[in-house]
Amino acid sequence: MITVIANLKGGTGKSTVTFNLAVWLCSEKREITVIDLDPQQTLTDVAAVRLEEKIEPPIHVLRGPLPGVSPLRHAEETLIDVGTADLESFKQALMIADRVVIPVTPSQADIWSTQRFVQFLNKATNGCPPESITFINRADTDKAIMASDEAAAALTALPGVELIPQRLSDRPMFRESFSEGLAVFELEPRSVGSREFDALAMALFGHERATAEPRRPAPPPPAAANVVGEIAAKPAMHLEDEPLVPVGNIYGSTPEIEGKRKTHSAEDGDKTGKGKKRKKGKKEKQAKEGKKGKKGKKGKKSKKGKKAK
């Protein structure tokens, strides 16, 4: 199976994900081919660090023009890392891909970019795109921050792509392991990040996904109300001319998200005790003021009584 890890936007973690997947597949005794078509060659660099440090198993990365399809089919799994700086190689990789994996970081700019990439993918493959899978990368570790859930809700609205629930959180260990030529599960095997990555790799390369499905024409967009459907129904345009239309606002509100926000704010109030303290404080102040008022009145009355005598 040929898997292309791609997105139009830079900084989504494509090379990091590709490298970790390559090491994971090797650890599973899969025969792999890894190709770096990104002119930045980050994947090539990290593989070189691994070779210099003599870390097993070594990851051999091919560079340069994309080889013919038939040699790639000999490998059990082929991973291709691409970059938009070489758009022709990017398009060629999409044409031969059995599926495309799209890492998306939780920001509004990334949602827009992913929407545009789906349009670009459909056009580059003449309306017969490969299986397209997206997931949230660099998700917030603080559950009170709703950006990751809001981004997931926006991605669900995109036709032609499947959002899988597995996420990779924004953890320093991904950067640290990468700089040392190690996969995250090699650096810290028992960490949360390691478990997250294992779940993602299993979702992508488990036995249920081992056989590539034949390509089918892209499904027609859903009816009217969906903003994405309205864009998809328009005639194909050049990438640079495509209007930028938001697919939901990740800082907006949906009933699900609003419910989660209320839950989190209530939990935070209970944890800190601020809500209860404020209420108690108000009541205590009111009680004290009431007592002072009564004492003042009594004092005035007693003074008047003495004067009368």
C-alpha positions as CSV (number, residue, x, y, z in Angstrom):
1,M,0.0,0.0,0.0
2,I,1.3,3.5,-0.9
3,T,0.5,6.0,1.8
4,V,1.2,9.7,1.2
5,I,1.4,12.0,4.3
6,A,0.4,15.4,3.1
7,N,-1.2,18.8,3.6
8,L,-0.9,22.1,1.8
9,K,0.1,23.9,5.0
10,G,3.6,23.6,6.5
11,G,4.2,22.9,10.2
12,T,1.5,20.2,10.6
13,G,4.1,17.5,11.6
14,K,4.1,15.5,8.4
15,S,7.8,14.5,8.6
16,T,7.6,13.6,12.3
17,V,4.5,11.5,11.7
18,T,6.1,9.8,8.6
19,F,9.3,9.0,10.5
20,N,7.5,7.6,13.5
21,L,5.3,5.5,11.2
22,A,8.4,4.1,9.4
23,V,10.0,3.0,12.6
24,W,6.8,1.6,13.9
25,L,6.3,-0.5,10.7
26,C,9.9,-1.8,10.9
27,S,9.3,-2.8,14.5
28,E,6.3,-4.8,13.3
29,K,8.5,-6.6,10.8
30,R,6.8,-4.9,7.8
31,E,8.8,-4.5,4.6
32,I,8.8,-0.7,3.9
33,T,10.0,1.8,1.4
34,V,10.3,5.4,2.5
35,I,10.5,8.3,0.1
36,D,11.2,12.0,0.8
37,L,9.8,14.3,-1.8
38,D,9.9,17.4,0.4
39,P,12.8,19.8,-0.7
40,Q,13.4,20.6,2.9
41,Q,14.4,16.9,3.4
42,T,13.7,16.8,7.1
43,L,12.8,13.1,6.9
44,T,16.2,12.5,5.2
45,D,18.0,14.3,7.9
46,V,16.5,12.5,10.8
47,A,17.1,9.1,9.1
48,A,20.8,10.2,8.7
49,V,21.0,10.9,12.4
50,R,19.6,7.4,13.1
51,L,22.2,5.8,10.8
52,E,25.1,7.8,12.4
53,E,24.0,6.8,15.9
54,K,23.7,3.1,14.6
55,I,20.2,2.8,16.0
56,E,18.3,-0.3,14.9
57,P,16.4,-0.8,12.8
58,P,17.9,1.7,10.3
59,I,15.5,3.7,8.1
60,H,16.7,4.1,4.5
61,V,15.1,7.1,2.7
62,L,15.0,7.5,-1.0
63,R,15.2,11.0,-2.5
64,G,14.9,12.7,-5.8
65,P,12.3,12.0,-8.6
66,L,9.5,9.7,-7.8
67,P,10.3,6.1,-9.0
68,G,7.9,4.2,-11.1
69,V,4.8,2.7,-9.5
70,S,5.7,-1.0,-10.1
71,P,8.9,-1.0,-7.9
72,L,6.9,0.7,-5.1
73,R,4.3,-2.1,-5.2
74,H,7.0,-4.7,-4.3
75,A,7.2,-3.3,-0.7
76,E,4.5,-4.2,1.7
77,E,4.1,-0.6,2.8
78,T,5.4,2.6,1.1
79,L,5.5,6.0,2.9
80,I,5.9,9.2,1.0
81,D,6.5,12.6,2.7
82,V,5.7,15.5,0.4
83,G,6.0,19.3,0.4
84,T,4.4,22.0,-1.6
85,A,7.7,23.6,-2.6
86,D,7.9,20.8,-5.3
87,L,4.3,20.9,-6.5
88,E,4.9,18.6,-9.5
89,S,6.3,15.8,-7.3
90,F,3.4,16.5,-4.9
91,K,0.8,15.9,-7.6
92,Q,2.6,12.7,-8.9
93,A,2.6,11.2,-5.4
94,L,-1.1,11.9,-5.0
95,M,-1.8,10.2,-8.4
96,I,-0.2,6.9,-7.3
97,A,-1.3,7.0,-3.7
98,D,-3.7,4.3,-2.3
99,R,-4.5,6.7,0.5
100,V,-3.6,10.1,1.8
101,V,-3.1,10.8,5.6
102,I,-3.6,14.4,6.5
103,P,-2.3,15.6,9.9
104,V,-4.2,18.7,11.0
105,T,-3.2,21.0,13.9
106,P,-6.1,22.6,15.8
107,S,-6.2,26.1,14.4
108,Q,-8.6,28.0,12.1
109,A,-5.9,28.4,9.5
110,D,-5.3,24.7,9.4
111,I,-9.0,24.0,8.9
112,W,-9.1,26.4,6.0
113,S,-5.9,24.8,4.5
114,T,-7.3,21.3,4.9
115,Q,-10.5,22.3,3.1
116,R,-8.4,23.7,0.2
117,F,-6.2,20.6,0.2
118,V,-9.3,18.4,-0.3
119,Q,-10.3,20.4,-3.3
120,F,-6.8,20.3,-4.6
121,L,-6.6,16.5,-4.1
122,N,-9.9,16.0,-6.0
123,K,-8.6,18.1,-8.9
124,A,-5.1,16.6,-9.0
125,T,-6.6,13.0,-9.3
126,N,-9.2,14.0,-11.9
127,G,-12.1,13.5,-9.6
128,C,-11.0,10.0,-8.4
129,P,-9.1,10.8,-5.1
130,P,-7.6,8.0,-3.0
131,E,-8.9,7.1,0.5
132,S,-8.3,10.3,2.6
133,I,-7.9,10.1,6.3
134,T,-7.3,13.0,8.7
135,F,-6.5,13.3,12.4
136,I,-5.8,15.9,14.9
137,N,-2.0,16.4,15.5
138,R,-0.5,18.4,18.3
139,A,-3.8,18.4,20.2
140,D,-4.1,20.5,23.4
141,T,-3.2,18.5,26.6
142,D,-5.4,20.8,28.7
143,K,-8.9,19.4,28.5
144,A,-10.4,22.8,29.4
145,I,-9.1,24.1,26.0
146,M,-11.7,23.3,23.4
147,A,-9.8,24.1,20.2
148,S,-9.0,20.4,19.4
149,D,-12.7,19.4,19.8
150,E,-13.8,22.4,17.8
151,A,-11.3,21.5,15.0
152,A,-12.6,17.9,14.9
153,A,-16.1,19.2,14.6
154,A,-15.1,21.3,11.6
155,L,-13.2,18.5,10.0
156,T,-16.3,16.2,10.3
157,A,-18.1,18.6,8.0
158,L,-15.6,18.0,5.1
159,P,-16.9,15.6,2.5
160,G,-14.5,13.1,1.0
161,V,-12.3,12.7,4.1
162,E,-12.6,10.4,7.1
163,L,-11.7,11.9,10.5
164,I,-10.3,9.2,12.8
165,P,-10.7,9.7,16.6
166,Q,-7.0,8.9,17.4
167,R,-5.0,12.1,18.3
168,L,-1.4,13.0,18.9
169,S,-1.1,15.6,21.7
170,D,1.4,18.5,21.7
171,R,4.1,16.9,23.8
172,P,7.8,17.8,24.0
173,M,8.8,14.2,23.7
174,F,7.9,14.2,20.0
175,R,10.4,16.9,19.3
176,E,13.0,15.5,21.7
177,S,12.9,12.0,20.2
178,F,12.9,13.3,16.6
179,S,16.1,15.4,17.2
180,E,17.8,12.2,18.5
181,G,16.8,10.0,15.5
182,L,14.4,8.1,17.7
183,A,10.7,7.4,17.5
184,V,8.6,8.6,20.5
185,F,8.0,5.0,21.6
186,E,11.7,4.3,21.6
187,L,12.6,7.3,23.7
188,E,9.8,6.8,26.3
189,P,8.1,3.4,25.7
190,R,5.7,3.7,28.7
191,S,4.7,7.4,28.1
192,V,1.2,8.7,27.2
193,G,2.7,10.0,23.9
194,S,3.9,6.5,23.1
195,R,0.4,5.0,23.7
196,E,-1.1,7.7,21.6
197,F,1.1,7.0,18.7
198,D,0.7,3.2,18.9
199,A,-3.1,3.8,18.8
200,L,-2.7,6.0,15.7
201,A,-0.4,3.5,13.9
202,M,-2.8,0.6,14.7
203,A,-5.7,2.6,13.3
204,L,-3.8,3.3,10.1
205,F,-1.9,0.0,9.6
206,G,-3.9,-2.6,11.5
207,H,-5.1,-5.7,9.6
208,E,-8.4,-4.1,8.9
209,R,-6.7,-1.5,6.8
210,A,-4.0,-3.7,5.3
211,T,-5.7,-4.0,1.9
212,A,-6.1,-0.9,-0.2
213,E,-9.6,-0.4,-1.6
214,P,-9.9,0.4,-5.3
215,R,-10.4,4.1,-6.1
216,R,-13.9,5.3,-6.7
217,P,-15.1,8.7,-8.0
218,A,-15.5,11.3,-5.3
219,P,-19.1,11.2,-3.8
220,P,-21.4,14.1,-4.7
221,P,-21.4,16.9,-2.1
222,P,-24.3,16.8,0.5
223,A,-27.3,19.1,-0.1
224,A,-27.5,22.8,0.1
225,A,-27.0,23.9,3.6
226,N,-23.4,22.7,3.9
227,V,-20.8,25.4,3.0
228,V,-18.3,22.8,1.9
229,G,-20.9,21.2,-0.4
230,E,-21.5,24.5,-2.1
231,I,-17.8,24.9,-2.9
232,A,-17.4,21.4,-4.1
233,A,-20.3,21.8,-6.5
234,K,-18.6,24.7,-8.3
235,P,-16.5,24.0,-11.4
236,A,-12.8,23.2,-10.8
237,M,-10.6,26.3,-10.4
238,H,-6.9,26.8,-10.1
239,L,-5.6,26.4,-6.5
240,E,-4.6,30.1,-6.2
241,D,-8.1,31.2,-7.4
242,E,-10.1,29.1,-5.1
243,P,-12.1,31.3,-2.6
244,L,-11.2,30.8,1.0
245,V,-14.5,29.9,2.8
246,P,-14.5,28.8,6.4
247,V,-15.7,25.3,7.3
248,G,-17.2,26.2,10.6
249,N,-15.5,28.4,13.1
250,I,-13.3,26.4,15.6
251,Y,-13.8,29.3,18.0
252,G,-17.5,29.3,17.5
253,S,-20.1,27.3,19.3
254,T,-22.1,24.1,18.7
255,P,-24.5,22.5,21.2
256,E,-21.9,19.7,21.9
257,I,-19.1,22.1,22.4
258,E,-21.2,24.5,24.5
259,G,-22.2,21.6,26.7
260,K,-18.6,20.7,27.2
261,R,-17.7,24.3,28.0
262,K,-20.3,24.5,30.7
263,T,-19.2,21.1,32.1
264,H,-15.5,22.3,32.2
265,S,-16.4,25.6,33.8
266,A,-18.5,23.9,36.4
267,E,-15.8,21.4,37.2
268,D,-13.2,24.2,37.4
269,G,-15.4,26.1,39.8
270,D,-15.8,23.0,42.0
271,K,-12.1,22.2,41.9
272,T,-11.0,25.7,42.9
273,G,-13.9,26.4,45.2
274,K,-14.1,29.9,43.9
275,G,-17.8,29.8,43.2
276,K,-18.6,28.5,46.7
277,K,-16.2,30.9,48.4
278,R,-17.7,33.9,46.6
279,K,-21.2,32.9,47.6
280,K,-20.1,32.4,51.2
281,G,-18.2,35.6,51.2
282,K,-21.3,37.6,50.1
283,K,-23.5,36.0,52.8
284,E,-20.9,36.6,55.5
285,K,-20.6,40.3,54.5
286,Q,-24.3,40.7,54.5
287,A,-24.6,39.1,57.9
288,K,-21.9,41.3,59.4
289,E,-23.4,44.5,57.9
290,G,-26.8,43.4,59.4
291,K,-25.3,43.0,62.9
292,K,-23.4,46.3,62.7
293,G,-26.7,48.0,61.7
294,K,-28.5,46.5,64.7
295,K,-25.7,47.4,67.1
296,G,-25.7,51.0,65.8
297,K,-29.4,51.3,66.4
298,K,-29.2,49.9,69.9
299,G,-26.4,52.2,70.8
300,K,-28.3,55.3,69.6
301,K,-31.4,54.2,71.7
302,S,-29.3,53.7,74.9
303,K,-27.7,57.1,74.6
304,K,-31.1,58.8,74.1
305,G,-32.3,57.0,77.3
306,K,-29.4,58.3,79.4
307,K,-30.0,61.9,78.2
308,A,-33.7,61.6,79.1
309,K,-32.8,60.5,82.7
